[in-house]
Amino acid sequence: TPVANLLQSDLAAARPSWSLRDAVVAMEASHTDILAVVDSDGGFIGIIRADDILKLDEILEETGA
């Protein structure tokens, strides 16, 4: 099966300038727990996962930051 047959191209994508709150809102709106992060030209930079956001929140809580 070609990957193109499984590819979803209509998923929400985040921008590097977004806040974590923006990313969470986009995840909730698109019913997903992962977002591609793209530059202003739509080029892929990386991904952000809900688990990553939760881990960061736990670290900040533990360190009092």
Secondary structure as GFF3:
##gff-version 3
##sequence-region A 1 65
A	DSSP	three_ten_helix	3	5	.	.	.	ID=ss1
A	DSSP	beta_strand	13	14	.	.	.	ID=ss2
A	DSSP	alpha_helix	20	30	.	.	.	ID=ss3
A	DSSP	beta_strand	34	38	.	.	.	ID=ss4
A	DSSP	beta_strand	44	49	.	.	.	ID=ss5
A	DSSP	alpha_helix	50	63	.	.	.	ID=ss6
###
